[in-house]
Amino acid sequence: MRFRKRYLILGPLGLLILALIAIQFIPTDFSRDNPPVIAEPAWDSELTRALAVEACYDCHSNQTVWPWYSRIAPMSWVIEQDVRKGREALNFSEWTPEEQAKVDTEEMVELVSKGQMPLPYYNILHPGARLSESEKGQLITGLIATLEGGSQEGLTPEEMNQADEPGRGNQTEETE
């Protein structure tokens, strides 16, 4: 009887472990190499850019920092999907007049103000991306000023590097 109870517990656990190992070999078509940065918005202030970098850039730019767990399925699938969808919806690294025209500033403000962006589970894994109410207000005000009041021209990569914070360049690995 005791052997049966142990088998009923260890059998499914063993199958789960084998399944987790097996899914590591399922290939994905997503590359974790960051595409080059074309241009950034002409930010209204360094504070707005810093808040956007901290809270938004991992999904909404070509400057994604790929943490170690982004290579382990099934988490890798979730992260790849979030980055792909994030870059399609808004990409701060490919700031062209076409990109600016497709941005819905009202929707962006609503998502940030309601705490829907950054994604709640992203905040769990990236505590630095959690915005206080004050930071949310500053980011929202800065995004409105940048996206609606800014020029059509974005900053070139050379201009960005002059003001860029260390370690956020065209990275493919997380550094600690």
QUIVEN-V925209 format. One record per backbone hydrogen bond with DSSP energy under -1.0 kcal/mol. CO is the residue of the C=O (numbers start at 1). NH is the residue of the N-H. If there is no record, write none. Layout:
CO_NH + CO_NH
//
This chain:
1_5 + 2_6 + 3_7 + 4_8 + 5_9 + 6_10 + 7_11 + 9_13 + 10_14 + 11_15 + 12_16 + 13_17 + 14_18 + 15_19 + 16_20 + 17_21 + 18_22 + 19_23 + 21_24 + 22_25 + 23_26 + 39_95 + 40_155 + 41_43 + 45_49 + 46_50 + 47_51 + 48_52 + 49_53 + 50_54 + 51_55 + 52_56 + 52_57 + 56_59 + 56_60 + 60_92 + 66_174 + 67_70 + 68_71 + 69_72 + 72_76 + 74_78 + 75_79 + 76_80 + 77_81 + 78_82 + 79_83 + 80_84 + 81_85 + 82_86 + 83_87 + 84_88 + 85_89 + 86_90 + 91_94 + 93_38 + 93_39 + 94_96 + 96_100 + 97_101 + 98_102 + 104_108 + 105_109 + 106_110 + 107_111 + 108_112 + 109_113 + 110_114 + 111_116 + 111_117 + 112_115 + 119_123 + 120_124 + 121_125 + 122_126 + 126_129 + 127_130 + 132_136 + 133_137 + 134_138 + 135_139 + 136_140 + 137_141 + 138_142 + 139_143 + 140_144 + 141_145 + 142_146 + 143_147 + 144_148 + 155_40 + 156_160 + 157_161 + 158_162 + 160_164 + 165_168 + 169_171
//
